[in-house]
């Protein structure tokens, strides 16, 4: 290759690392879509656009202590078809950490915001 062992290693390692990040990220995103869809169904909400978008990503530790990424995805939903609201799905690696909706409804249908 180039004659420099370190450069040869970098030429091979960087694309492999990027491919691994893409692979694990796409799987985490698929799982986040499923969790968002299920959370909306449980709350009788409409999951809009059928997708999630990455908001932030940072290194973290899994429950077993191994390295992983903590990814937060945003998605939109509506409860009465009138307004688009945003909620989040947080994934630690490929495991659901939480789904956060900005509000719930009381027995009269009024919004109660959650912080």
C-alpha positions, 0 to 999 in steps of 0.5 A: 500500500503506502509503505507506512504501516500506521497510514495503512492501518488508518486507511483500513480502520477509518472506513471500518469504524464509520461503517460500524457507526452507520450500522449500529446507528441505523439499527438503533433508529429502527428500534426507536421508530418502533418504540415511538409507534408503540408509545403513540398507539398506547396513548391513542395518538397518531404517530406522524411521518412514521419516522424519527430524527436524531437530536443528539448522540453522546458516548455512554455505558450500557447496563453491562458496562460496555461502551455504547452511544446514548441517542436521543431521537425526536418525533412528531405526533398529534392527538386530535389531528389539529396540532403537531407536537414533538416527543423524544425517544432515548436509546442507550445502545439498542435498549430503550431508556425512555419515551418522553411526551411533553404533556398528558391529558386529564379526564376532561381532555385538558393538557397537563405539561410534564417537565 
